[in-house]
Amino acid sequence: MGDAYFLSHDYDQAQKQYLKLLDKRSSAKFKATLYYRLSKIEYKKGDAEKAKEYLEKIQEDYPLNLDVRSNGDIELSDLPSFYSVQVGSFTKPANARGLCDKLLGQGYPAYIEEACGNGKKIYRVRVGKLNSLQEACSLEDKLSGEGHPTKIVP
């Protein structure tokens, strides 16, 4: 039943089903698969930290489980280590610095990230290094409420 919910993108219901099965005394092979599926759900929901916890549990408790090892489409290194909210992108570093300084003055943990686009340097102003997508969404709501254009980035 959990797989049906997962395939229909109802991750909350799928998670409930998988957690119910974990509470029952399932075999070790089955538990490893459940933890793997829970990690995929957390990854889809944007909670990289929780996804990593499930994957680490599999690696520690079930290192020889072939079913999980052969389906390793989520690697710990693939998961974003944090999320930020981008509030501006500029071709002139002075403009990026001005916005960054304004945000820092308002108490936001702002920073500038350099990138290249069409052969030109771009200066992106970002805020926060958050562990979950939910935290990033809250910060995005706050910043957009203050009139900033926003975009969540991993």
N, C-alpha and C positions, 0 to 999 in steps of 0.2 A: 504494500500500500504506500509506503514511503517513497518508493521509486516512482510511482504514478504521480504523486504530488510533485516530486522533484522535476520530472519531465514536463509537467505543466507549469513550471516556474512558481509553484506555491511552496516556497522554501520554508516558511514557518510551519506549515502542516507536515511537510516532509521531516523537518527537524523533530517535531513532536513524536512522530511515528518511530524514527530511529532511536530517539532517547528512551521511548517505552521499551523497545526491543533490547536496548542495552541494560535496562533495569532487570529484565528477565535473565536468567542464567544461561546465556547463549554460549556456544562453543567459542574457543579462542579465535578460530579462523573467522567466524561470523562477526565477532566483536571487532576484529581488525578492519573488516570491510565496512562495518557501521561507522567506526571512527574516521575512516577514509571518506565516506560519504558526508559525514558531518563537517569534515574539513572543506569539502567542495562547497557545501552550503554556506559556510562562513565566508569563503572566498567570494562566492557570488553575491553575498550580502554586503561585502566590502569590509569585513572585520578580519584583517590580515593577521592580527595577533592571535585571535582565537583559532583561525585556520592553522597557524603555525603550531599552536599547542596540541591540536589533534594530530598533526603530522609527526610531531616529536614523540607523542605517546605511542604512535604506531612504530616508529623507529626504535624506541626503547623497549616496548613490551612485546612486539611481534616482528622482530627484524628479519625472520626467515619466511614470512608469509608471502608466498608467490603470487597469490591473487592480487594483493595490493601492490607489490613491487612491479608486476607486469602492467599495471594501469597507472603508472606514475606520471600522469599528465599535470599534476601540481607539484612543483618542487619548492622547497623552502626558499631557494634563491629567487624564484619567480614572483613571490609575493611582495607587494609594496611594503617598504619598511615604515612608511608614514604617508600621510595625506596633508596637503596644503591647500589654501584658497588663494588663487591668483586674482589680483585686483587691478592689474595693469600690465601692459606690454609696450615698450618704447624703443625707438631707434636711437634716441639721444640719452646717454647715461645721466645727464643732469636732471632730466624729467623723472627718470626712475628714482634717482636719489631724493628728489624733492618729495615724491609721494611716500617713499620709504621712511624718510625722516618725519613726515607728518604722522604716519601710522605709529611709528615708534614713540612719538610724543604723546599719542593717545593711549599708550600702554600696550599696543599690539606687538607681538614678536615678528616683525616684518623683516624681510631680507630680499636681496636681489640675486637673481640667477641669470647668468649670461647664456645665450644660445645663438646659433646661427640659422638664419632663414633667408633664402634667396641670395646667398653670398654676403649678407650683411649681418652685423651683430644686432641681437635683440636683447633688451634688458627687461626681464620679467620681475614684477614686484609680487611677492608671495607672502602670505601670513600663516604662521604656525607650522608645526611638524607634529601632526596628530596621529594617534595610534589607530583610530577607527574612522570609518566613513561617517558614522553617526556624529562624532565630534566635529568632523569637518562640515557636515551639513548644518549643525548648530552655529558654527562660526560664520559660515556662508550667509545664513539668514541674518545674523547680526550685522555683518558688513554690508550686505545688500540693503538692509533697512536704513543704513546710514548713507545710502546713495552711491555706493561703489559698485561697479560692474564686477561680477564674480564668476569664478569657474573653479570647481574642485579638480585638483590634479594629484596623481599618485607620486 
